[in-house]
């Protein structure tokens, strides 16, 4: 397996997590912009609640160890709670890398 695919397996997110959290982050950012930041507590709550499904999807959908799945899920949850659009790049890139890893077909090596 190439170094690129190994990197995609290690750093990639399951596409549901990556693209889903990217979309949620943008929806929350638009709400925060419309309310001038008053909806930030709602963003924190939504990001906290969505962290648990992100961890479970990483564990069972991407077949990762618990530590790696928890780390990636918490990272995505914390980045989603930040009230700017800039951190949404991380789940998007992670989703692309995870998609490349899943489409490579070499799933028995990660």
Protein Blocks (a to p, Z undefined) as FASTA:
>chain_A
ZZklmmmmmmpccfklmmmmmmmmmmmmmmmmmnnoplmmmmmmmmmmmmmmmmmmmmmm
nopafklmmmmmmmmmmmmmpccfklmmmmmmmmmmmmmmmmnopamlZZ
